[in-house]
Amino acid sequence: MKNLFRRKGLALASVILLIVIITAAVDRGAFGTLFTVGKYDTEEHMVETLMAKTATPGVAIVSSKQGNTDYKVYGYADVDLDKKVTEESLFELGSTTKAFTALAIILLKDQGKLAYSDSVSEYLPRFVPTFQGEHVNITIDQLLAHTSGIPSWSIRLIPEGTTENLLDKTINKISDISLDTYPGAEYQYATVNYDILAMIIEKVTGTSYQNYVTQNILVPLKMTDSYFSTGQEQKPDQLTRGYRVFFGKSFQYDAPRYYGNIAAGYLVTNIKDLEHWMNAQLGTGD
């Protein structure tokens, strides 16, 4: 019986190895770019090299130097439709969304509506994390700095979906989480830190997280093309197509949506709007 299982295991491993070899052989051109040196002598060559190495269809760049802004666009927003990236092309910012969430907390702190040293449980009484079996308090600044002790794997607890109650469900899922380290002791990146911050923003302001950020950050900065992607909105024509890389080649991909995680990764914008954001950070804009 053991020999039978061993033979089956070897046969399965052989099939998997054969599939890998065939896939690599069929598309050696794309797969080979991962191992080529490329050119980095100019900005354009560097971007093109990185795009080739990561099978990235399109890139948009905004840079600012002493108040002078420059736009650069490369590749395609939709490969199948032969649609090029432009200055108006919209991208999901991913975890860069967290910077906007952090700014929302800063605004509320400046208004005297919260303090960085406040315990999360002051705003969310049901949030009772533990460390080594004992209840501990996490502060707002520890969430901001990813020193809360919440483990990175907690991202797996975020429920999938686009209904309006998913932020609440996310907080319920992690409310009694066991921490990896004592709060404030060590850095460990965990995306749910910013979901907790989003719920605190909602409790303090009495409105949804995305409404508060839109009205208090996006609108004042004139980021009129930007919005939060929740899977419910009508997708504009400028929205770029999603892709996923497999064996050195990109394929169209419709990613699952996690509405409870919008404060940590679902802001959509373009480089024209990001110019306003950058200028505000650099002190060269309104």
PEMO-V422393 format. One record per run of one state. SS is the DSSP state (h for helix, s for strand, l for the rest). FROM is the first residue (numbers start at 1). TO is the last residue. If there is no record, write none. Layout:
BEGIN
[[SS	FROM	TO] [SS	FROM	TO]]
END
This chain:
BEGIN
[[l	1	1] [h	2	26] [l	27	27] [h	28	35] [l	36	42] [h	43	54] [l	55	57] [s	58	65] [l	66	67] [s	68	78] [l	79	82] [s	83	84] [l	85	89] [s	90	92] [l	93	93] [h	94	110] [l	111	118] [s	119	119] [h	120	122] [l	123	129] [s	130	131] [l	132	133] [s	134	135] [l	136	138] [s	139	139] [h	140	144] [l	145	151] [h	152	157] [l	158	160] [s	161	161] [l	162	165] [h	166	174] [l	175	177] [s	178	178] [l	179	191] [h	192	205] [l	206	208] [h	209	218] [l	219	226] [s	227	228] [l	229	238] [s	239	239] [l	240	242] [s	243	246] [l	247	248] [s	249	252] [l	253	257] [s	258	258] [h	259	265] [l	266	266] [s	267	269] [l	270	270] [h	271	282] [l	283	286]]
END
